[in-house]
Amino acid sequence: MARAFAKIAFTDNVKQLQSEMGSRETYQVFEQGDTDDVCIDKRTEQFIKQRDSFYIATSNDDGWPYIQHRGGPKGFLKVLSDKQIGFADFRGNRQYLTVGNIQGNNKVCLFLMDYAQTRRLKIWGHAEVIQEAEYAGLMAQLELADFRAPVERGIVITIDAMDWNCPKYITPRYTQDEFVQFLVDD
């Protein structure tokens, strides 16, 4: 898993800066992992299933980056296999920036945050926009029975790399349910 992450993230410019700043030796170990194979293990699957939001980064045809927050009930980001995740794309502000960017460049990066436990997972992959007419079975897996937001399409991401990132500087934040539970437990 670490080698796949390093191959994507550690470009020549990044490696040069790591050398200049004294961290190259530490991160060079990531590149020497035994496999590029990336699989969602049980720990990662549980983490993904507990998220009620994430951030997705894309870039447009001119190379400009864009990041968007996506939210829904816990579990709206689905684990489809050990190498794929997906979600129903609910109607939003109708700018279609993320979907439009994916159609031009399907490389994406997701940040999944657990603010309360100060954990984050970064995921790099290739996204595909799917429509109900062509992918009815897959869309059925992505839809949420008890969530009434209009679904316009699905987005399926084939994972190329993942990295559990350090918790440093993650400010703990709590959902209303977590806060209430904290009060009850106290």
N, C-alpha and C positions, 0 to 999 in steps of 0.2 A: 504494500500500500504506500509506504513512504517513497519508494523509488518512482512510482507513477506521479506522485505529487511533485517530487523534485524535478522530474523531467519537464513538467509543465511550468512550474513556478520559478525555477532557478535558471533564468536566461543568462546569457553572457554578461549583460549589464549588472544583473543581480549578483552573480558570482564575483565580479570585479569589486563591487561595493562591499560584499562580505569579506573579501580579502583585505581591502583597505581598512575595514572596521574591526578585523580580528575574529570574525565568526565563521569564516570559510571552513576551517578544519572541523568545526562542530557539525555544520550542515552538509559537508561532503559525505558524511556517513549515510545520509538519507539516499544519496544517489547510488550507493553500493548495496542496496537491499537485494534480496534474492529473487524478487519477482516484480513485474509490472501489474500483476493481476490485482484487481480491485473487487472486493466482494463485501456486501453489506452483512456484517455479522449480527448476532442477536443483540448485543449492546447498542450498536448503531441503529438497528431496526427499532428498538424500544425508544431510543432518543428521538428518532424521526417521528414516530407515531404520537409522541407526547407534545409535539410542537403545534401551536395555534397561529404561528406566523413565521415568516422567513423573509430574507432579502434576496433578490435575484438581480444579478448584473448581466447586462448585455452591452453590445456596442453597435452603433449605427453604421451605415455604409461609408461614412466619412471617418470612421474610427473613434468617434466620440463615445465615451462610456456613459451608461445610464444604469441607475440602480433603482429598483422598485420594491416596496414593501408589499408582501402578499399575506393576507390573513384569512382566517376561517375558524371553524371549531377544531378542537384537538383532533388530530388524525386526518385532516383534509389533505395533507401531503401523504400520499400513499406509497408504500413499498410494494412494487409490482413484481420484483424478482431480486436476486442478489446483486444485480447490476443496473436495475432501473427503478426510478421513482416517477411519480406523476401526480398531477392535480387537475381538478376541474377549474377552468378559468371562468370565474364569475364576472358578470358585467360590472364594470367600474366606471371610471370617468370618461371612457370612450375615446381616449387619445390613441390607444393601441400602440404605444411606444415599444413595450417589451415584445409583443407579438410581431410587430413590423420588423424590429431588429432581428428577431430569430429567423424570420424569413430571408433576410439578407446574409446573416452570419449566425449560424446555430450554436456557436460556442457560448456557454453560460457558466456563471459561477454563483453558487448559493451560499449564504451565511445563515446557519440555523443557530439561534441563540437560546440558551437557558439562563436567563438573567438571575433567577433566584439561586441557582446552584453554580453560577459563574462558569458555565461551560459553553463552548461553541464548536461547531463542526463546519468546515469549509468543504464544499463539493464542487468539482469542475466536471463539466460534461457537455454533451451535445443534445440539444433540445429539438423536439419535433412537435409541431402544432397539428393536432388531429381533430377531425370533425365527426360528428355523430353519424352522418350518412355513410362514411367509409369505415368507421371503427366503432360500431355500435356496442360490441362486446367489451372493448377496452374502455369506452366511455362509461358503460355501466359500472365498471370497477372504480372509476374515479368519482362518480356522483355520490352525493351524501343524501340519504333518505330524509333526514330531519332538518335539513338546511334549505331554506326557501329562496336563496339568491338565484337569479337566472344564470344558467350555465351557457356560455357562448361557444366553448370549445374545450378541448383538453390539451395539456402540455405534458409530454413524456420526455424524461431526461435519461439518457444512457450515461452512466457514470464512468469517467475516465480517471479520476483521482479524488481522494478524500484526505483531509488532515484534521485531526483533533488539535485545536489551537490552544495555546496557553491561556490561563484564566486572568493573567495580569491585566489590570485596569478595566475589567468588566465591572461596572457599577451594578450591585445587586438591585433588582427591581422585582416587584411582586404583582401578580394578578390579584384581582379582588378576591377570588376564591382562596388563593394562597395566604393573603393577608387575614381573611376571616379565620382560616385554619390556624394560623399563628396565634390569633387572639384566643381561640378555643383551647389550644394546647397549653397556653400560658397559665 
